Amino acid sequence: MSGHSAIAAAVVGNGLEWYNFILYGVFAAVIARLFFPTGNPLSSLLLSLATFGVGFFMRPVGGVLLSIYSDRFGRKPALSLTIALMCVGTTMIAVMPTYATIGIAAPLLLVLARLLQGFSAGGEMGNATAFMREYAPPERRCFYYSWVYASSGLFIALGLLVGSLVSAGFSRDALEAWGWRVPFLLGLLIGPVGYVLRTRVPDPPAAQRTTDPAGRPFREVLSRYPLQSLATGALIVLSTTCTYVLIVYTPVYTVRTLGLPQSYGFAATISGTVVAGLLTPAVGRLVDRFGPRPFLRFASAAFFVLAYPMFAYVNRAPSLPTLLVFVMVFAVVIACYQGAILAGIALMFPARTLATGLSFADNIAVAVFGGSAAFFITALIAWTGSHMVPAYYLMSGAAIGFAGTLVLGKKQGEGSPSAGNSTGCAGGTFAHSALNPLGSADPRPHLLK
């Protein structure tokens, strides 16, 4: 299988998750009227958003169960299962009869669809990263890792673009009658392609396979790698904070706080996510040469230093040009961080537990700090009257993320870049053995060097 095909097979499910995520946000008000007709627009919208939020509660469950399956029985069957479940959930939303047609069953089935999507999405990132570890050439492993995050930005931009075009191209009556379903149906075209790619991918070279059918990956992660799990969670906190504050929340902030048209927020977010998505693999190439730690530390420090002045800048003179400068500056920093984060995490777990360790930390961090970000930021702005609340939220995430980098040492072992059991990026400085990093009796990765 070619390298490009392997990347496509790994990232298409992650991209589909974010495509659906952003579409639900774009059409949340329409979904509220069609599935939660309470007579009170605010109550309907809150019920719609709450239904969307239930998916976050299923992410940790799906992440652990699907990653245990992956670490024991293989990446290909696990990734094929996740995208199949995701397609089922998306199909349910796209063709679901409304409350006017089937009554209370409509919102209940919508909740079920979101639970299914959340369960499947929980297993995506950890399994895709472990998949990349097995299929990537050792000297380009970090570049392959970086595409997992790059796909998020590019598919967010695609979802916003499709959602914006559909919203602008249909009358309100046509949009509510059937138009809102069109973007979700288009997303279904992505799912089968991903499923075919994942089911047809050949097995990786025997020397690079890292599954253990007799293993207990979740127990091993909790008992042997608690520090690594905390550090992974800290790194993910910053990643999810910048994603939800600087990308997902920007259209809302543009309208509610800056008083600009929603189209400005969509244009800025689309531009920023495309730039970040394209730059992230370029950073991944550099990480293959220099290792993840300098990029992670630089980016977390940059978020902390830039958060307040950049939010002050866009509030002082709100306009489309200043909003574009705002998102472009942060897009570069996001690329520096997200191009290196999975490479850093891969250094903290042996390959046989990578999917479980990453999924466990990732989904808890996303559920706690990502899914609640918009709610808490909006509530705190209303309570304090300060437009700088998102800056403080981002600075807090940056401090937590920087703390996570302290566990990453300069040296992760003396493995050869061509060794089949190296887990991290190319180069002996940044690779370690999956089973015994430094030849000692201690099976845990030696990080504090």
Secondary structure by P-SEA (a helix, b strand, c coil): ccaaaaaaaccaaaaaaaaaaaaaaaaaaaaaaaccccccaaaaaaaaaaaaaccccaaaaaaaaaaaaaacccaaaaaaaaaaaaaaaaaaaacccccccccaaaaaaaaaaaaaaaaaaaacaaaaaaaaaacccccaaaaaaaaaaaaaaaaaaaaaaaaaaaaaaccaaaaaacccaaaaaaaaaaaaaaaaaaaacccccccccccccccaaaaaaacccaaaaaaaaaaaaaaaaaaaacccaaaaaacccccccaaaaaaaaaaaaaaaaaaaaaaaaaaaccccaaaaaaaaaaaaaaaaaaaaaaaacccaaaaaaaaaaaaaaaaaaaacaaaaaaaaccccaaaaaaaaaaaaaaaacccaaaaaaaaaaaaccccaaaaaaaaaaaaaaaaaacccccccccccccccccccccccccbbbcccccccccccccccc
